[in-house]
Amino acid sequence: MSGFKRKRSELLALENESNSGDFSSGNEDIQIPENVSLSDDVNESESSSLLSSSRSSSRMQTQNDCHKSKFDRYFNIELKGTNRDKIGRCKICINSKEIKMARGNTTGLRKQLRNKHPKAYFEIYPEEQKQLAEASTSTLTVPGMFAVKSQLKRGSKWDYCIDNGN
């Protein structure tokens, strides 16, 4: 009896070895996720994944090219208030809600921006002056949470600053 059991265990071990070879890799090949069928839906899921990957790559491309658009830029802006503690320079990122202070009273400047009527002007490089002037006649509205209307002072000092947002 013991000899028979030993032979049987050896046979089972041999079967397990043969199953762990090519046959198990065959099993891996035919495993199909529950949400995927063997019909044309596979092609549709592939195309949708390709679409989503192309969308994400285009989104990354848009983020990389954001500095080329006049609505995705950091502008140095000088705000002039009635009180001296509200006078200062800050940096506004177009199409975002971020305001970075350089100097001045943060609360006063944020309050002015929230009220949407600060006395302000944008300063940019000369090559950008024409593009900005064409985009807006006398005022420039910043999209986003803070809609800043700034007086464009033509012929004044244009000092433009590009920042990556970090």
Stockholm file with secondary structure:
# STOCKHOLM 1.0

chainA/1-166         MSGFKRKRSELLALENESNSGDFSSGNEDIQIPENVSLSDDVNESESSSLLSSSRSSSRMQTQNDCHKSKFDRYFNIELKGTNRDKIGRCKICINSKEIKMARGNTTGLRKQLRNKHPKAYFEIYPEEQKQLAEASTSTLTVPGMFAVKSQLKRGSKWDYCIDNGN
#=GR chainA/1-166 SS CHHHHHHHHHHHHHHHHHIIIIIHHHHHHTCCCTTCCSSTHHHHHHHHHHHHHHHHHHHHHHHHTGGGSTTSCEEEEEEECSSGGGCEEEEEETTSCCEEEEESCHHHHHHHHHHTCCEEEEECCHHHHHHHHHHCSSEEECCSSSCCEEECCTTSCCCCCCCCCC
#=GC SS_cons         CHHHHHHHHHHHHHHHHHIIIIIHHHHHHTCCCTTCCSSTHHHHHHHHHHHHHHHHHHHHHHHHTGGGSTTSCEEEEEEECSSGGGCEEEEEETTSCCEEEEESCHHHHHHHHHHTCCEEEEECCHHHHHHHHHHCSSEEECCSSSCCEEECCTTSCCCCCCCCCC
//
